[in-house]
Amino acid sequence: MGIISWILSGLFFGVLTRLLTPVRRPDEAYITVLLGIGGAVTAGWTLSLLSLTSPKEMSFIGLTAAVIGAIIPLLIYVRHFR
C-alpha cells in the first residue's frame, strides 16, 4: 500500500503541475508526470532504506516524503528547464 500511495501522490502532483504551468511542447506533459512519480517513489524508497517507513504500509511520514519528493524535481524542472 505504501508504494501505491507514493505513485499516486507523484501522479497527482505531476498532473497538477502540468495543469498549472503552460505547455510549450506536447511531450512536457509526460515529463512532468514522470518526474512527479519518480521523485515520490525515490523519496519513499530512501526513507524505507533508512528504516523510517515501510514500502508495504502507508504511513504519514512516507506520504509526506513522497509529496516533498514529487514537488522538488517538478519545481526544478519548471524553473530551470522551461
WOCOR-V772482 format. One record per run of one state. SS is the DSSP state (h for helix, s for strand, l for the rest). FROM is the first residue (numbers start at 0). TO is the last residue. If there is no record, write none. Layout:
ss:SS from:FROM to:TO
ss:SS from:FROM to:TO
//
This chain:
ss:l from:0 to:0
ss:h from:1 to:19
ss:l from:20 to:26
ss:h from:27 to:48
ss:l from:49 to:58
ss:h from:59 to:79
ss:l from:80 to:81
//
